[in-house]
Amino acid sequence: MNRPVIRSANKWLAWLMAMSIVLLPMAVFAQTQIVYHQNKFKPTDDVKLGRQAAAEAEQQFPLLRDAEASSYVERIGQRLVASIPPEFQHPEFRYYFKVINARDINAFALPGGPMYVNRGMIEAARTEGEMAGVMAHELSHVALRHGTAQATKAQKYQTGAAVAGILGTILGGPGLGQIAQAPFAVYFLKYSREYETEADLLGSRIMANAGYDPRDLANMFRTIEAQGGGGGGGFLSDHPSPANRYQRIIQEAQYLRVNNPVRDTREFLAVKERLRGYPRAPSMAEIAQSGRRYPSQGNDYPTGDRADYPSAPRGRVEYPSSRFRSYDALGVVCLSVPDNWREVSEQGSVWFAPNGGYGSNNGQAVFTHGVNIGIAQTNSRNLQQATNEFLNSLQQGNGNLRSRSGYQRTYVGGRNGLSISLSNTNEATGRPEVVNVFTTQSRNGELLYIITVAPEIDYNNYQSTFQNILRSVQLNDWGETDQQLGGSAT
């Protein structure tokens, strides 16, 4: 008498199980599995390689001097970085994003995190989603460590071998000058068919996690082909073909759910409008053929280009924004600064300063508000003695500097450091100002310094901003041991 009931219950249970399987996200069954390739190098090696390649790249290519466009690209990039699946996250990597003033439709990322987006790629993209798709693809090469995986295949070096030995493999040949041979590409990283497919697939997932429709990455191939870019290398690698890549991404995208995906934003349209107002950018081939070098560039101004500085710091200085953005400075320091401050390179160091807080006076750069970061070579391996040597060099160049306090023990990026407060009379404004100097030292004796500057009348208003910046400082494998302070810090 109980059997019919049992059979009925079993049928009901079987139906529920079948429906639960059908209703499971299709991605559980259909997403393509992506795994790391054999790699003899450590993630820290990726960082070192990328840092060296980035330094060379920024001497080869002109960075776009537009703070709004650069800030916008940085924000999109960091949004994508936060959306990389956990299994492909690397805490050692330092992602940052810069714009090259070139008209080619391309972008490239280097091991460890540096990414460069061509102005032409932003101008060609029809939506923010298309631009984000290209960036997500390039980020995927970094997250999957394709650069050093490719070097592992091509070279016989053991882990830890000289960076110079494998840099040629990472950059794709004997030298950067090869870009002149590319009809529309930067052959920094010319990957295999397998690597390109993996970057397309992981890029699609990163896009979906960030709220973009992965189909926009596929659509970017058609956008580029429609503008005559389908036959070149670079982003549209000829293996696999653009048509095959389009179909593969569309197939993967059907298993990635995105509600109300981001397509266009006011910022995207505003940046495109700004770029249209600039003179036509050169091609990468023209840049290579010119042979021009661009030493110590920042996001906004090349070193020594005084014509771009205001004649003197004047007018209203923007109050520090409560929103911060991250920068990689000098290849060794990662820090966060207010997002309305500009990065300005100056004589081997980097300044972050607000509009109205910097200019020039008698041909010399002058800063009234901001933070300066640099590395000094000293003759002492003792931190206090090295700091004394550095301060003496500052005072030789500026007789107005006076000590306001003695040394204080502190930490800089988690390392033992010193701080000291100085007073100064600004040479351009004639106003008294407070200058705080923070130092730490590497094993090889290099002295890292961070200087904060604000007029005495504004000093209290800027202290919380300066403290937030200092707390954010991280050192990227700069030296290996704590320093001996020497003497007594009072």
N, C-alpha and C positions, 0 to 999 in steps of 0.2 A: 504493500500500500504506500510505502514511502518512496519506492523507486521512481515513479514519475516526477515526484517533487525534486529528487536529487538530479535526475536528468535535466529537468528544466533549469535548475540552479546552475548546473555545469554549462549548459548552453549559454545562459546569461553571462556567466563569468568569462567564457571563451569570447563572446561578442565584445565585452568590455575590454579585454586584453587586446583584441584585434583593433578596436577603435583607438585605444591608447597608443598603439604602435603607429597607426596611420596619422594620428594627430601630433605625434612628436615633431619637433622642428626638423625640417628636411636636412638642415645643416649637419645633424647628428650622423646622417648616413652619407651625405653627398659631398661635403666639403673635402677638397683635396688635401691630403696629408702633406705637410711641409716639415722637413727635418734639416738640421744643420749638416753641412758637409765636413769632411775631414779637414782639420785645421791644426797645424803645429804651433800656431801663435796664440798667445794669451790675449784677452780683451784689452789689456793695457798696451799691448803691442799695436793693436788697431788705433788706439788713441795717439800713440807716438807717431805712427805713420801718417795719420790724418793731419796731425798738427804740422808736420813738416811739409806735407803736400799742400796744405792750406796756405802756409807762408809763401810757398812758391807760386801758388795760383794767384794770390793777391798782389804779387809783383808782376804777373803776366797780364792780368785783366783789370780794367777800370771798374771799380765799384760805383754803383749809382749813388749820387750825392743827393738823396731825397729822404729826409727823416720820416715823413709820413708813409711813403711806400715801403721803406725798410722796416718800419715798426709793424706795419700791416702784415707783411710776409712773415716776420718773426712770430706774430701772434698765431697765424694760421699754422705755422710749423710746429709751435709748441702744443697746439691743440691736437695735432696729429701724433706727436711724440707721446702724449699722455694716453693715446688710444692704441698704441702698439700692444698686442697681446702679451700677457705677463711672461709667457715662456720665451719671448724674444726681447725682453727688456734687459738692459745692461747698465747697472748703476755706475759703472766706470765711464760710460760715454758722456760726452758733453755736446749736446745738439745745439747748433745755432745756425742762423739763416741770413744770407746776404744776397743782394741783387747786383748782378753784373750789367753794366750798361752796354749790352750787345743785342742786336736785333734778331739773332738766330733763335728759333723756337726750341729751347733746351733748358735743362737743369741737370746738375750732377751733385752727388754727395760723396764725401770721402770717408774712409774708415774712422770710426770713433765719433762721428757726428757732424762735422762741418758740411753745410749744404749751400750751394750757389744756384740761384734762379736767374735765368736771363730775363732782361726786360722784355725781349721779344716774346717769351713764353706767356708772360702776363698779358701782353697786348693781344696775343692770338686767342687766348682762352675766351670762350663766350660766356662762361659762368664761373663763379668762385669754385664750384664743384669740379670743373675741368682743371683749373689750376691746382686745387688741392689733390686731385688725382695724380698729376705728374709728381708732386712733392711726396705723396704717399708711396708711389712706386720707388722713388729714389731712396726714401727712408728705409724701405724694405731691404734694399741691398746692404745698407749699413747694419740693420738689426740682424740680418742673416749672416753677417760677416763674410759677404761674398768676396771682398777685396783680398783679405788674407787667406781665405780658402783657395782663391785662384792663385795666389802667390805660392801656397803650399804645393799645388799641382805643378806649377811651372818651374819652381826653384828647388834646389837640393839643400838649401840652408836648414840648419837645425833651429829650433825655437831659441830666440834670443840673439840670433845672428845680427850683424850690422844692418841698421835700418836702410842705409844707402844701397845695400845689395839688392833689396827687394822693392825699393821705391819705383824702379823702372817698370817692374811688373804691375804694380798698383796703378801707375799712371798710363800704362798701356803702350810702352815702347821706349825707344831711346831718349825721347825728350818731349817737352811740351810743345815744341815747335811743330810737331806733326799736325797740330790742329789746323794749320794752314791748308792741309791736303783734304780736309773734310768739307764737303759741300754745305753741310748745315749741322755741324755737331761739334762737341768737345769730346775727343777720344780719351778722356781721363780714365774711364772705366768701361772697357768694351767687354761685355760679358757673353757667356755662352748662351745657347738657346735655353738650356735648362734653368740657368740663373735668371734670365729675363722672364721666363714663365713664372718662376717662383715669386719674383718681385711683383709681377702683375697680380698674382693671387693673394699674397700677403697684403699688398697695397689695397686691394679691394676690401679686405677685412678691416684694415686700419680705417679706411674711409667710412665703412658702415659703423664702426665703433665711435667715430667722431661725428656722426650724424649726417654724412654725405652719402649720396647714392653712388654705389660703385660703377653704375652704368656711365657716370660722367667721365670716369677714367677711360672707358671704352670709346666714348664719344669724342674724347680729345684726339684719338687717332684719326678719326674722320675729319675733325677740324683741321689738323695739321695737313692731312692729305689734300683737303680742299684748297689749302693755301700753298700747295706746291712742295710740301715737305716730305712726301711719301717715299722718295727714293734714296734718302740719306741714311746715315748712321745715327749715333747718339741715342736720344730717347726713342726714336722710331728705328730701332735696330732691325737690320734685314734678316735676323734670325731670332725668333720666328717673324713671319711677315705681319704687317699691320692688320690685315684682314683676319689672320688666324688669331692674333692677340685680341682683337675685338670680340670674336666669337667665344673665345675661352673665358674672357671676363664676363660677358653676358651670361654664359652658362653658370659661372660661379655666383654671380650676383643674385640669381633667383633663389639661392639658399640663404641670403643675408637680408634680414629684415630691417628696414629703416622707416620709421614713421616721420612724415613731414620733413624730408631731407632738405638740407641747406643747398640752395642753388645760387641765387644772386643775393648780394647784400649791398647796402648803401656804400659801405667802405670799398667793396670791390669796384663798383661803378665809379666812385670818386677817384680811386687810385688810377683806373684806366684813363679817366679824363685828365688827370694830372700828367700822365705819361704822354698823352697825345700832344700836350703843349710843349714838349721838349723837341729839340732838333733830332733828326733821324740818327739813330744809334749806328755805330759801325758794326760790321759783321765780325765774327771771331777770326775769320781768315785775314781780314784787314787789320785787326788788332795784332795778330801774330806777325804779319808782314811789316808792320811799322817798327817792330823791335823795341817799342817803348817800354820802360819799366815803371812800376808804380810802387815805390818803397813806402812801407809803414802806413798803409791806408787805414782809415777808420770808416765808419758807416757813412759819414757825411762829407768830410773834407780830407783831401790828400795832404800829407805833411808838407809844410812850407808854402801852401797856396794861400798866401795872405790876402789875395784879392777877394777871396770868398768870406773872409772874416768881416764883421761890422767894423767900422773905423775905430770905435771905442765902445766899451761896455756902457750902455746908456738906456734910459727908459725903464719901463716896468719889468721886473724880473718875475717870471712865472713862479708861483708858489709850488713846492714839490707835490706831485700827484700822490695820492694814497695807493695807487696801483703801481706795482713794480713789474719789471721785465728783466729777464736774465741775459747776461752777456758773457762771452768768453774773451778775456783780455790778455793779450800778449802770449796766448797759448798756454799759460800756466795758471791763470786765475779765473774762476767762475764766480760771478757776483750778481746781485740784483740791485737795480737803481730805479728811481721814479720813471714812469713811462713817458713823461714829458721832458726828460733830459736827453741831450744829444751826446753821441760819442764823437770825440774830436781827437785825432792823433796829433801829437806835438812832440817833436824831437825825441823819438824813441820811447815815449810814454803815452798813456791814454788818459784823456780827461772825460768825465761825464758831467755836463753842466746844463743849466736851464737856459732857454732863450732870454737874452738880455743880460746874462751872467758872464759873457765872454766877448772879446773883441781884440783889437790890436792897438798898440800905442808905440809910435816911432819905429814901426816895422817889427815890433815884438808882440807875440800873443800875450794877452792879459786875461786872467780869470778872476772874477770877484766872488763867485759862488760855484761850488762843485767839489768833485773828488778826482784826485790824480793818482794813477797807479803806474809804477815803473820798476825796473830792475837796475840796480847800480853795481858796478864792479868796484870792490874795495880791496885794500891790502891786508885786512885783518880777518881771521876766522872767529874772532870774538865779537859777539853781537853788539855789545855796548861800544866797543872801540870802532867797529864798522859803522855804527850809527853816528858816532861823533864825527867820523871822517866824512860821512854823507852830509851832515848838518853844516860842517865847515865849508863844504863846497857850495851849499845853498847860500850861506852868509857871504861868501866871497862874491857871489853874483848879485846879492841884494843886502846892502848894508843896513836896511831898516829892520831886519829880523832880530827879534830879541826873545829870550826865554821867559815864559810866564810861570813855569814850574819845572821841577826836576823830572827825571825819568820815572815812569810807573811801569810795573810789570803788567803784562796783558797777554792775550792770545790773539793770533792772527791766523785764521783758517785752521784753528785747533792746535797751532804750534806756539811754543814759547815766543813771546815778542816783547817789545818795548814801545811805550808811547811817551810823547812829550808835547806840551802846548807852547806855541810861540805867538808873539804879536808882530804885526807888520803894518806898514802904511802903504796902501795900494798905490802903485806908481801912476796909474791912469786916473783914478778917482780922487786920490788924496785922502781917502777915508781909512780910519783904523780898522783892522780886521784881525780875526783869530785864525791861526793856522795850526792844526793838530797833525802830528806826524806819527805814523805807526810803522814799525819795522819788524821783520823776521829774516832769518838767514838760512840758506841751504848749506848742505855739506861742503860744496865746492867753493863756498865763500860769497856767492852772489847775495846781494841784499835786496829783498823785496820791500818797497815802501808804498804806503798808502797815505795820501795827504788830503785832509779836508780843509776847505776854505770857506769862510763866510764873513761878511762885515760884522764888526762888533755889535752894531745895533740889531742885526738879524741873528746873532749867534744862538740865542736860546730857542728861536723858532726852528732852527735847522738841526738841533742836536738829535732829536728823535729820528730824523731821516738818516743822518750820518750813522747813528747806532744801528739802525736796521740794515744799512748797507754793510757795515763791518761784520755784523752777525751772519750775513749771508755768504761771506767769503769762503770759498773752497779752493784748495790748491790741488792742481792736477799733476800728481806725481812729480812735484818740484822738490828735489832733495829727498832724503830718506830718513834723517834722524833729527831729533830735537837739538837745539843749539845750547851752548854754554853761554849764559848771560855774561858772566864775568863782572867783577865789581859789585856794587850794591845799587839797586834802583831805588831811588827815594821819591 
